[in-house]
């Protein structure tokens, strides 16, 4: 069964290719890494062309991988299929990321493609429950519980996958700008807080389209923000380059663990 990876930026598309041969869909305007695999060129505005190219290549399964920003559509480039879908997509874009990505998945499924998640292809990239680097202190677990409670409360609003708490106070909540922007804000506004970042899927999130991710860069940015620990959702967050991530934790003195 032929497979395609619709590639965003970062290392994840290459890691998913390690699960088996696949075509790479390279979207115009997206800075994806060059990889040794057959490539299908595509544009957001020409979904009808993409559907036809995927079917011509015998693609039956799709996986979305890597960071993708919300696209800016050029109406002059749209094909008829995309034009017909725009009211539906535009309505979803007015909601949170999960609602938009669910709509995208539905559109591809209606074309006969099976949509897979990163965890379907590489479950080994997720962590099981327990310490990963160091053991969290009681204060860290209390802060993590506080941040986790806020994420659970915000879940129905489809807001974000991360929050930071320090000394019992929530000091950062991830929104559309993403985790890096949240960490920068905390580092500038409350340097040296010693807080804990919690990164986990939103309650009920469709993990096929957007699985939370951490990697060495996350650890370095958490350290720069003055944090002391990171809790991730067990089985629901990808660790990219685990060895380098653990090395970064050791070097920065960041405690990393996974919780249900």
Residue pairs with C-beta under 8 A, 6 or more apart in sequence:
1 60
1 61
2 22
2 23
2 57
2 58
2 59
2 60
2 61
3 20
3 21
3 22
3 23
3 59
3 60
3 61
3 62
3 63
3 116
4 22
4 23
4 24
4 25
4 40
4 54
4 57
4 59
4 61
4 62
4 63
5 13
5 16
5 17
5 22
5 23
5 24
5 25
5 62
5 63
5 64
5 65
6 25
6 27
6 42
6 62
6 63
6 64
6 65
7 13
7 24
7 25
7 26
7 27
7 30
7 32
7 33
7 35
7 65
7 66
8 27
8 30
8 32
8 64
8 65
8 66
8 67
8 68
9 30
9 31
9 32
9 33
9 66
9 67
9 68
10 33
10 66
10 67
10 213
10 240
11 33
11 66
11 215
11 240
11 241
12 65
12 66
12 118
12 213
12 238
12 240
13 24
13 32
13 33
13 35
13 65
13 66
14 33
14 35
15 65
15 122
15 125
15 240
16 22
16 63
16 65
16 118
16 121
16 122
17 24
17 35
17 37
18 122
19 121
19 122
20 121
21 37
22 37
22 63
23 37
23 38
23 39
23 40
23 57
23 59
24 32
24 35
24 37
24 38
24 39
24 40
25 39
25 40
25 42
25 50
25 54
26 32
26 39
26 40
26 41
26 42
27 42
27 43
27 44
27 68
28 41
28 42
28 43
28 44
29 44
29 71
30 68
32 66
38 57
40 50
40 53
40 54
40 57
42 49
42 50
42 53
43 49
43 50
43 77
44 71
44 73
44 82
45 73
45 74
45 75
45 77
45 78
45 79
45 82
46 77
46 78
46 79
46 82
47 79
47 81
47 82
47 85
47 107
48 79
48 80
48 81
48 82
49 79
51 81
51 111
54 62
54 111
54 113
55 111
55 112
59 113
60 112
60 113
60 114
61 113
61 114
61 115
61 116
62 108
62 113
62 114
62 115
62 116
63 115
63 116
63 117
63 118
63 120
63 121
63 208
64 101
64 104
64 115
64 208
64 209
64 210
65 118
70 93
70 100
73 82
73 86
78 86
85 107
88 103
88 107
89 100
89 103
89 104
89 107
92 99
92 100
92 102
92 103
92 104
93 100
95 158
96 157
96 158
96 159
97 158
97 176
97 210
98 158
98 202
98 205
98 206
98 209
98 210
99 158
101 206
101 209
101 210
102 206
102 209
104 209
105 115
105 206
105 208
105 209
108 115
109 115
115 208
115 209
116 208
117 207
117 208
117 209
117 211
118 125
118 207
118 211
118 238
119 125
119 126
119 207
119 211
119 235
119 236
119 238
120 208
122 238
125 238
125 239
125 240
125 242
126 234
126 235
126 236
126 237
126 238
126 239
127 232
127 234
127 235
127 237
127 239
127 258
128 234
128 235
128 258
129 234
129 235
129 258
129 259
129 260
130 234
130 257
130 258
131 255
131 256
131 257
132 232
132 239
132 246
132 249
132 256
132 257
132 258
133 246
133 249
133 250
133 254
133 255
133 256
133 257
134 249
134 254
134 255
134 256
134 257
135 255
135 257
136 144
136 196
136 229
136 231
136 255
136 257
137 255
139 167
140 196
140 228
140 229
140 231
140 255
142 168
143 165
143 166
143 167
143 168
143 195
143 196
143 229
144 165
144 196
144 198
144 229
144 231
144 259
146 165
146 168
146 169
146 170
147 163
147 164
147 165
147 170
147 196
147 197
147 198
147 231
148 163
148 198
148 200
148 231
148 259
150 163
150 165
150 170
150 173
151 160
151 161
151 162
151 163
151 198
151 200
151 202
151 203
152 203
154 160
154 173
154 202
155 202
155 203
155 204
156 203
158 202
159 173
159 174
159 175
159 202
160 173
160 174
160 175
160 176
160 182
160 202
161 174
161 179
161 199
161 200
161 201
161 202
161 205
161 212
162 172
162 173
162 174
162 179
162 182
162 197
162 198
162 199
162 200
162 212
163 170
163 172
163 173
163 174
163 197
163 198
164 170
164 171
164 172
164 173
164 182
164 183
164 186
164 193
164 195
164 196
164 197
164 198
164 225
164 227
165 171
165 195
165 196
165 198
166 190
166 193
166 194
166 195
166 196
167 193
167 194
167 195
171 186
171 189
171 190
171 193
171 195
172 182
172 183
172 185
172 186
172 195
172 197
173 182
174 181
174 182
175 181
175 182
179 197
179 199
179 218
179 221
180 221
183 197
183 221
183 222
183 224
183 225
183 227
184 221
184 225
186 193
186 195
186 225
186 226
186 227
187 224
187 225
187 226
190 226
191 225
191 226
192 226
193 225
193 226
193 227
194 226
194 227
194 228
195 226
195 227
195 228
196 227
196 228
196 229
196 230
196 231
197 222
197 227
197 229
197 230
197 231
198 230
198 231
198 232
199 212
199 214
199 218
199 230
199 231
199 232
199 233
199 237
200 212
200 231
200 232
200 233
200 236
200 237
201 207
201 211
201 212
201 233
201 236
201 237
207 236
211 236
211 237
211 238
212 232
212 233
212 236
212 237
212 238
213 237
213 238
213 239
213 240
214 230
214 232
214 237
214 238
214 239
214 240
214 245
215 239
215 240
215 241
215 244
215 245
216 240
216 241
216 244
216 245
216 247
216 248
218 230
218 245
219 230
219 245
219 248
219 249
219 252
219 254
219 256
220 248
220 252
222 230
222 252
222 254
223 248
223 252
223 253
223 254
227 254
228 253
228 254
228 255
229 254
229 255
229 256
229 257
230 254
230 255
230 256
230 257
231 256
231 257
231 258
231 259
232 239
232 256
232 257
232 258
232 259
233 258
233 259
233 260
234 258
234 259
234 260
235 258
237 258
239 245
245 256
246 256
248 254
249 255
249 256
